[in-house]
């Protein structure tokens, strides 16, 4: 985060990550709907992912996870589980790993393993950036609906 001193003893923290897309997905258990955000660091252009909501309640870490760290985990594993993503937010809620996995499944970076449906695997030839571009292209934000003026 960037710190700006606004006046004597006041420091304003500015998050350099700007949300470029918001999405929703089912949790792995199917018991809740998760909200997530894809962000871009305005200083270095890197992509990030954050879980921003959970209809089922419970706790999770709302911090951004860098795409490069996510991609390293995905490419470095034969089998992926919620536990695979705990390293992204060490010492935070263990729910977060499963929520991140759900979001990655939604954007297409990972898929359910054909050999074992309790495991996930990297979607072949997919990178975080490619999956985000594809997801954003197929999930365009809807324009606001216009109301008809009352005739009078």
Wavefront OBJ file of the C-alpha trace (Angstrom):
o trace
v 0.000 0.000 0.000
v 1.035 3.530 -0.624
v 1.036 5.903 2.323
v 0.261 9.594 1.932
v 0.573 12.040 4.786
v -2.510 14.252 4.611
v -1.905 16.395 7.659
v -0.011 16.298 10.912
v -0.093 12.718 12.306
v -2.633 11.514 9.713
v -1.580 8.898 7.184
v -3.915 7.784 4.406
v -3.346 4.258 3.032
v -4.079 3.869 -0.661
v -4.433 0.346 -2.048
v -2.536 0.198 -5.350
v -4.767 -2.660 -6.551
v -7.773 -1.549 -8.562
v -10.735 -3.918 -9.043
v -11.120 -4.656 -12.756
v -13.834 -7.303 -12.485
v -16.143 -8.843 -9.903
v -17.659 -12.291 -10.120
v -19.576 -14.933 -8.220
v -19.282 -18.693 -7.928
v -20.581 -21.604 -5.904
v -18.427 -22.753 -3.005
v -16.909 -26.213 -3.406
v -19.542 -27.611 -1.048
v -22.328 -25.911 -2.999
v -23.767 -24.488 0.217
v -22.959 -20.845 -0.452
v -22.301 -18.302 -3.163
v -18.923 -16.606 -3.068
v -18.064 -13.190 -4.446
v -14.567 -12.518 -5.735
v -12.670 -9.660 -7.308
v -9.924 -9.608 -9.878
v -7.608 -6.651 -9.465
v -4.668 -5.056 -11.214
v -1.837 -3.369 -9.355
v -1.693 0.175 -10.706
v 2.035 0.420 -10.039
v 3.347 -2.747 -11.699
v 0.351 -4.093 -13.687
v 0.229 -7.470 -11.923
v -3.062 -9.297 -11.473
v -4.499 -10.309 -8.085
v -7.489 -12.212 -6.706
v -9.503 -11.574 -3.545
v -12.537 -13.270 -2.030
v -14.955 -10.466 -1.199
v -18.135 -12.160 -0.017
v -19.758 -15.362 1.199
v -23.529 -15.858 1.396
v -23.013 -18.662 3.906
v -21.353 -16.511 6.537
v -18.190 -17.746 8.155
v -14.764 -16.202 8.074
v -12.218 -15.832 5.302
v -9.270 -13.635 4.438
v -10.199 -10.639 2.282
v -6.591 -9.818 1.307
v -5.405 -9.853 -2.289
v -3.418 -12.867 -3.520
v -0.937 -12.231 -6.346
v -1.671 -14.089 -9.578
v 1.961 -15.189 -9.863
v 1.752 -16.977 -6.493
v -1.539 -18.621 -7.486
v -0.116 -19.718 -10.834
v 3.006 -21.139 -9.171
v 0.806 -23.303 -6.930
v -1.396 -24.468 -9.806
v 1.480 -25.288 -12.151
v 3.522 -26.952 -9.412
v 0.924 -29.509 -8.333
v -0.531 -32.644 -9.878
v -3.500 -32.552 -7.512
v -5.064 -29.438 -6.047
v -7.201 -29.181 -2.927
v -8.280 -26.298 -0.716
v -5.187 -26.964 1.401
v -2.964 -26.276 -1.632
v -3.899 -22.574 -1.382
v -3.421 -22.072 2.375
v 0.089 -20.719 1.707
v -1.431 -17.657 0.020
v -2.800 -16.377 3.333
v -0.791 -18.131 6.041
v -2.179 -17.775 9.526
v -5.574 -16.627 8.227
v -8.892 -18.495 8.012
v -8.558 -21.983 6.551
v -11.799 -21.392 4.610
v -9.921 -19.066 2.282
v -8.050 -21.844 0.458
v -11.277 -23.529 -0.604
v -12.843 -20.224 -1.565
v -9.833 -19.367 -3.756
v -10.048 -22.811 -5.387
v -13.756 -22.201 -6.134
v -12.976 -18.867 -7.798
v -10.159 -20.416 -9.857
v -12.549 -23.134 -11.004
v -15.085 -20.449 -12.000
v -12.583 -18.502 -14.095
v -11.279 -21.693 -15.729
v -7.717 -21.937 -14.407
v -8.483 -25.258 -12.708
v -10.965 -28.041 -13.333
v -12.270 -31.051 -11.456
v -9.986 -34.071 -11.878
v -11.411 -36.814 -14.083
v -9.702 -39.461 -11.934
v -11.019 -38.177 -8.585
v -13.826 -35.636 -8.297
v -12.558 -34.550 -4.852
v -9.420 -33.161 -6.496
v -8.778 -30.391 -8.994
v -6.083 -30.006 -11.632
v -4.646 -27.301 -13.845
v -6.660 -26.685 -17.007
v -4.158 -27.497 -19.796
v -2.557 -24.543 -21.615
v -4.263 -22.051 -19.298
v -2.533 -19.253 -17.408
v -4.067 -16.969 -14.797
v -4.028 -14.093 -17.269
v -5.653 -16.152 -20.069
v -8.340 -17.469 -17.742
v -9.138 -13.966 -16.454
v -9.342 -12.566 -19.996
v -11.665 -15.383 -21.072
v -13.828 -15.065 -17.976
v -14.125 -11.296 -18.268
v -14.967 -11.608 -21.973
v -17.797 -14.041 -21.294
v -19.088 -12.241 -18.179
v -19.495 -8.660 -19.327
v -21.069 -6.323 -16.831
v -24.656 -5.612 -17.777
v -25.456 -1.993 -18.581
v -27.865 -0.320 -16.186
v -31.501 -0.829 -17.117
v -33.283 2.287 -18.246
v -36.616 3.090 -16.753
v -39.411 4.266 -18.945
v -40.535 7.782 -18.230
v -44.041 8.059 -16.889
v -46.449 9.506 -19.354
v -48.319 12.274 -17.891
l 1 2 3 4 5 6 7 8 9 10 11 12 13 14 15 16 17 18 19 20 21 22 23 24 25 26 27 28 29 30 31 32 33 34 35 36 37 38 39 40 41 42 43 44 45 46 47 48 49 50 51 52 53 54 55 56 57 58 59 60 61 62 63 64 65 66 67 68 69 70 71 72 73 74 75 76 77 78 79 80 81 82 83 84 85 86 87 88 89 90 91 92 93 94 95 96 97 98 99 100 101 102 103 104 105 106 107 108 109 110 111 112 113 114 115 116 117 118 119 120 121 122 123 124 125 126 127 128 129 130 131 132 133 134 135 136 137 138 139 140 141 142 143 144 145 146 147 148 149 150 151 152
